Amino acid sequence: MYDSIRGTKDILPEESKKWEFLERTIREVARLYNVQEIRIPTFERTELFYKSTGEDTDIVQKEMYTFTDKGGRSLTLKPEGTPGVVRAFLQYSLHKKRPFHKLFYIERMFRQERPQKGRYREFYQFGVEIIGSASPLVDVELISMVMNILERLGIKGTYVRVNSLGCDKCRPDYRKALKEYLKGKLPLLCENCRRRYETNPLRILDCKVDAEKLTDAPRMIDFLCDECKEHHRIVIDTLKSLNIPFKEDSTLVRGLDYYTRTVFEFIHPSLGAQDSIGGGGRYDTLIKSMGGPDIPAAGFAMGMERMLLAMGDREIEEEKPVVFFVALGDDAKRLSFNLLEGMRKAGVKADMDYIGRSMKAQMREANRLGAVFTYIIGEDEIKKGIGILKNMDTGEQMNVPMDVEEIKRRIS
């Protein structure tokens, strides 16, 4: 007997009801926001993630599943969605078809990190990328879309952490001030932070080990240029006008190198230490850095397993069979099967027994499934060409000809 690989998870029928509800809710809200679906491959060239996600990120340094194929190419199972979406955007020259795109994906991702509650090595992400606008209202629309989805899922108490990372004009001054501040603290910091001091000092603010040692660090918000200040002001004012709960957090940098200006993270406090269920931000320079034109963009990704955790034990109402056919004898089974298929083609959810149970056991199965009606066929019913339609709630029975349209009319 074989078990599943550590860090992976089977989604059994009982749980898949919640997944279906989650995915349906995402698609319904995406339609309201006029966001179109894109589907990207499971693996990409490894250099795509080095170029986009960043060589110094934890994802690239520690977590990617990378292998060499028979052609000698280094390939990687996708650890996040944005690089693949941007690659597809450029490969198919979508910017030449129209200047503005809203895209979403629901995809499997792969990261070799320590499995824990709500975190797996194979996991699902829902993400949105809005490409072609530098407007701060796009940033807020992304946040609003997530909050709308969470509300429909019954997830209450979530708030948004928000920060600005500035742009290429104002970030160098902040980087200089941050390095000066960190210089005297280096001996006290962890190995990762000491390495990042030269490569990407902003990422030190994201360190979970040394966070309490950096509470008085310079804030990017104090170094923003006039354009970035105005962008951030509009984001904050619009969040307030929409009554979206948020907290400004100068330590929020997110774990990816491509972010500019707005970054945000969705926090659900009831999840404990691992309270983030997703996040994102603006990446105005990423497309250009990947060889494309200078096109601004913003996006987010949500961990779907963590969204399900935040939903808790919410019961999802499952669509019950309308008719369960109770067949007694081989002839009755064949006749029931033909009627069953006819009902399905007519758009009625229906089922029957396939393992030769007694009439009493078949009725119990119909009850277990929550069927609204049973349609009973035995030898006597076959002779008459009339089955017995029983309302499972009221117990009322009526004789109904063995005809799909007639059965459908009686249950309507």
C-alpha positions in Angstrom: 0.0 0.0 0.0 1.2 3.5 -0.9 0.7 6.7 1.0 0.6 10.2 -0.4 3.9 12.2 -0.5 4.6 14.4 2.5 3.4 17.9 1.8 0.7 16.8 -0.6 -3.0 16.3 0.2 -5.9 14.3 -1.3 -9.1 16.2 -1.6 -11.8 13.7 -0.8 -15.5 14.0 -2.0 -16.7 15.4 1.4 -14.1 18.2 1.2 -14.4 18.8 -2.5 -17.8 20.4 -1.9 -16.0 23.3 -0.2 -13.5 23.5 -3.0 -16.2 23.7 -5.6 -18.0 26.4 -3.6 -14.7 28.3 -3.2 -13.9 28.1 -6.9 -17.5 29.0 -7.9 -17.4 32.1 -5.7 -14.1 33.2 -7.1 -15.4 32.9 -10.7 -18.6 34.7 -9.9 -16.7 37.6 -8.4 -14.2 37.6 -11.2 -17.1 38.0 -13.6 -18.4 41.0 -11.7 -15.0 42.7 -11.9 -14.7 41.8 -15.6 -11.6 39.6 -15.0 -10.9 36.9 -17.6 -9.3 33.5 -16.8 -5.8 32.4 -18.0 -4.3 29.0 -17.6 -0.5 28.6 -17.5 1.7 25.5 -17.7 2.8 23.5 -14.6 6.5 24.1 -15.3 8.6 26.8 -16.9 12.2 27.4 -17.7 14.1 27.9 -14.4 15.6 31.2 -15.5 12.1 32.7 -15.7 11.9 32.6 -11.9 15.5 33.8 -11.3 14.7 36.8 -13.6 11.3 37.7 -12.1 10.9 36.3 -8.6 14.5 37.3 -7.7 17.6 35.3 -7.0 17.7 36.4 -3.4 14.2 35.3 -2.5 13.4 32.3 -0.3 11.4 30.8 -3.1 14.3 30.8 -5.5 17.0 30.1 -2.9 15.3 27.3 -1.0 11.9 26.2 -2.2 11.8 25.5 -6.0 11.3 22.0 -7.4 13.9 22.2 -10.2 14.9 19.3 -12.6 16.7 18.7 -15.8 14.7 17.2 -18.6 15.9 14.9 -21.4 16.8 17.8 -23.5 19.2 19.1 -20.9 17.0 22.1 -20.0 16.6 23.2 -16.4 12.9 23.3 -15.7 11.0 24.3 -12.5 7.5 23.4 -11.3 5.9 26.9 -10.9 6.2 28.2 -7.3 4.0 31.2 -8.1 1.8 32.5 -10.9 2.9 36.0 -11.8 6.0 35.1 -13.8 4.1 32.6 -16.0 1.3 35.0 -16.6 3.7 37.8 -17.6 5.6 35.3 -19.8 2.4 34.4 -21.6 1.4 38.1 -21.9 4.7 38.8 -23.7 4.9 35.6 -25.7 1.4 36.2 -27.3 1.9 40.0 -27.5 -1.4 40.7 -25.7 -0.4 44.3 -25.3 -0.7 44.7 -29.0 -4.3 43.4 -29.0 -5.5 46.0 -26.5 -3.8 48.2 -23.9 -5.5 46.9 -20.7 -6.0 43.4 -19.4 -7.5 41.8 -16.3 -6.5 38.2 -15.8 -7.1 35.6 -13.1 -5.9 32.0 -12.6 -6.7 29.1 -10.3 -3.6 26.9 -10.4 -1.5 24.3 -8.6 1.9 25.6 -7.3 4.9 23.8 -5.8 7.3 24.8 -3.1 9.6 22.6 -1.1 9.0 24.2 2.3 8.2 22.7 5.7 4.6 21.4 5.6 2.3 22.7 8.3 -1.4 23.4 8.8 -2.7 25.1 5.7 0.7 25.0 4.0 1.6 22.2 1.6 4.3 21.5 -1.0 1.7 21.1 -3.7 -0.9 23.8 -3.1 -3.5 25.9 -4.9 -3.4 29.6 -5.5 -6.0 32.0 -6.9 -4.4 35.1 -8.4 -5.3 38.2 -10.4 -3.0 40.3 -12.6 -4.1 43.7 -13.9 -1.8 44.8 -16.7 -1.7 48.2 -18.4 -2.5 50.8 -15.8 -0.5 52.7 -13.2 -3.6 54.0 -11.4 -3.8 53.6 -7.6 -7.4 52.7 -8.1 -6.3 49.4 -9.7 -4.5 48.6 -6.4 -7.7 49.2 -4.5 -9.7 47.3 -7.0 -7.5 44.2 -6.3 -8.0 44.6 -2.6 -11.7 45.2 -3.0 -12.1 42.1 -5.1 -10.5 39.9 -2.4 -12.6 41.4 0.4 -15.7 40.8 -1.7 -14.8 37.1 -2.2 -14.0 36.7 1.5 -17.4 38.2 2.5 -19.3 35.8 0.2 -17.3 32.9 1.7 -18.5 34.0 5.1 -14.9 34.8 6.2 -15.1 37.6 8.7 -12.5 39.6 10.6 -10.0 39.9 7.8 -8.0 43.2 7.4 -5.4 44.4 5.0 -1.8 45.4 5.8 -0.7 48.1 3.4 2.7 49.8 2.7 4.4 51.6 -0.1 7.9 50.5 -1.4 8.4 53.6 -3.5 9.9 53.5 -7.0 13.2 53.6 -8.7 13.5 57.3 -8.0 13.0 57.3 -4.3 14.0 53.8 -3.2 17.8 54.4 -3.6 17.8 57.0 -0.9 15.9 54.8 1.4 18.1 51.9 0.7 21.1 54.0 1.6 19.5 55.1 4.9 18.5 51.6 5.8 22.0 50.2 5.2 23.4 52.9 7.4 20.9 52.0 10.1 21.6 48.2 9.7 25.4 48.5 9.6 25.9 48.5 13.4 23.3 45.8 13.9 24.8 43.2 11.5 26.6 41.1 14.1 23.3 40.7 15.9 21.3 39.6 12.8 20.8 36.1 11.4 22.8 34.7 8.6 20.1 35.4 6.0 19.9 39.0 7.0 23.7 39.5 6.9 23.7 38.0 3.3 20.8 40.3 2.3 22.5 43.4 3.6 24.4 43.6 0.3 22.0 42.0 -2.1 18.6 43.3 -0.9 18.5 45.1 2.4 14.7 45.7 2.2 14.1 42.0 2.6 15.7 42.2 6.1 12.6 44.0 7.2 10.7 40.8 6.3 12.8 38.6 8.6 10.7 36.7 11.1 13.8 36.0 13.3 15.1 39.5 13.7 11.8 41.5 13.5 11.9 42.8 17.1 15.5 44.1 16.7 14.4 46.4 13.8 11.4 48.2 15.3 13.1 51.6 15.0 14.3 51.1 11.4 13.8 54.0 8.9 10.4 53.8 7.2 10.1 53.8 3.4 7.0 56.0 3.7 9.3 58.9 4.9 11.4 58.7 1.8 8.7 58.6 -0.9 9.0 61.0 -3.8 6.0 63.3 -4.5 4.5 60.9 -7.1 4.7 57.9 -4.8 3.3 59.9 -1.9 0.3 60.9 -4.0 -0.2 57.4 -5.2 -0.1 56.1 -1.6 -2.5 58.8 -0.4 -5.1 57.9 -3.1 -4.8 54.2 -2.1 -5.3 55.0 1.6 -8.1 57.5 1.0 -10.0 55.1 -1.3 -9.7 52.2 1.2 -11.2 54.5 3.8 -14.1 55.6 1.5 -14.9 51.9 0.8 -14.8 51.1 4.5 -12.2 48.4 3.9 -10.4 47.6 7.2 -6.7 48.1 6.9 -3.5 49.0 8.8 -0.5 50.8 7.4 2.6 48.8 8.2 6.0 50.2 7.4 7.7 46.7 7.8 5.6 45.1 5.1 7.9 44.4 2.1 6.5 41.0 0.8 8.8 38.2 -0.2 9.3 39.0 -3.9 11.8 41.3 -5.5 9.6 42.8 -8.2 7.2 44.9 -6.1 7.0 48.7 -6.5 4.8 51.2 -4.7 1.8 49.5 -3.1 2.2 46.2 -1.3 -0.6 44.6 0.7 -1.3 41.4 2.7 -4.6 39.9 3.9 -4.6 39.0 7.6 -7.1 36.7 9.3 -6.2 36.8 13.0 -8.0 33.6 14.0 -5.5 31.5 12.0 -2.8 32.2 14.7 0.9 32.5 13.8 0.3 31.8 10.1 -2.4 34.5 9.8 -1.7 35.6 6.2 -4.0 34.2 3.6 -2.5 36.1 0.6 -1.2 39.3 -0.7 0.2 41.2 -3.5 1.1 44.6 -4.9 2.2 46.7 -7.8 5.1 45.6 -10.1 5.5 48.4 -12.6 9.0 47.4 -13.7 8.6 43.6 -14.0 7.4 43.4 -17.6 10.2 45.7 -18.9 12.8 43.7 -16.9 11.6 40.5 -18.6 12.3 42.0 -22.1 8.9 43.5 -22.7 7.7 47.1 -23.1 7.4 49.5 -20.2 4.0 48.5 -19.0 2.7 48.9 -15.4 0.9 46.1 -13.6 -0.4 45.0 -10.2 -1.7 41.7 -8.8 -2.2 39.4 -5.9 -2.2 35.7 -5.0 -4.3 33.9 -2.4 -3.6 30.6 -0.8 -6.8 28.6 -1.3 -6.0 26.1 1.5 -5.7 29.0 3.9 -9.0 30.5 2.6 -10.7 27.2 3.4 -9.1 27.2 6.9 -10.5 30.7 7.4 -14.0 29.4 6.3 -13.9 27.0 9.3 -16.6 24.4 9.6 -19.1 26.2 7.4 -21.6 23.7 5.9 -21.9 23.9 2.2 -25.3 22.9 0.9 -25.0 20.2 -1.7 -27.4 19.7 -4.6 -29.4 16.6 -3.8 -30.7 14.1 -6.4 -34.2 14.9 -7.3 -35.2 11.3 -8.2 -33.7 8.0 -7.0 -34.9 5.0 -9.0 -35.6 1.9 -6.9 -35.5 -1.2 -9.1 -36.5 -4.7 -8.1 -35.1 -7.4 -10.5 -32.9 -7.3 -13.5 -35.7 -6.2 -16.0 -36.6 -3.3 -13.6 -32.9 -2.3 -13.4 -32.6 -2.1 -17.2 -35.8 -0.1 -17.5 -34.8 2.2 -14.6 -31.4 2.8 -16.1 -33.0 4.0 -19.4 -35.4 6.3 -17.5 -32.5 7.5 -15.4 -30.4 8.5 -18.4 -33.5 10.2 -19.9 -34.0 12.3 -16.7 -30.3 13.4 -16.8 -30.6 14.4 -20.4 -33.7 16.4 -19.4 -31.6 18.3 -16.8 -32.8 16.4 -13.7 -30.3 15.2 -11.2 -31.0 11.5 -10.7 -29.4 8.2 -9.5 -30.1 4.5 -8.8 -28.8 1.5 -7.0 -26.0 -0.5 -8.7 -25.1 -3.1 -6.1 -28.3 -5.2 -5.9 -29.6 -4.0 -2.5 -33.1 -4.9 -1.2 -35.9 -2.4 -1.6 -35.6 -1.4 2.0 -31.9 -0.7 1.6 -32.5 1.2 -1.6 -35.0 3.5 0.2 -32.4 4.1 3.0 -29.9 5.0 0.3 -32.3 7.5 -1.2 -32.8 9.0 2.2 -29.1 9.2 2.8 -28.6 11.0 -0.5 -31.5 13.4 0.3 -33.5 12.5 -2.8 -36.7 14.4 -3.1 -38.6 11.6 -4.9 -38.2 7.8 -5.4 -39.5 6.1 -8.5 -40.2 2.4 -7.7 -40.3 -0.3 -10.4 -40.9 -4.0 -9.7 -42.4 -6.8 -11.7 -46.0 -5.6 -11.2 -45.1 -2.1 -12.3 -43.4 -3.4 -15.5 -46.6 -5.3 -16.5 -48.7 -2.2 -16.0 -46.1 0.2 -17.5 -46.7 2.4 -14.5 -44.2 3.1 -11.7 -44.7 4.4 -8.2 -43.5 8.0 -7.6 -43.0 8.7 -3.9 -42.5 12.1 -2.3 -39.8 11.4 0.4 -40.8 14.4 2.5 -44.6 13.8 2.7 -44.7 10.1 2.0 -47.4 10.7 -0.7 -47.4 8.2 -3.5 -48.8 8.3 -7.0 -48.8 6.0 -10.1 -46.9 7.6 -12.9 -46.4 6.1 -16.4 -42.8 5.1 -17.3 -42.2 8.1 -19.4 -39.4 10.7 -18.8 -41.6 13.7 -19.7 -44.4 12.5 -17.5 -42.2 11.9 -14.5 -40.5 15.2 -15.0 -43.9 16.9 -15.1 -45.1 15.3 -11.9 -41.9 16.3 -9.9 -41.9 19.9 -11.1 
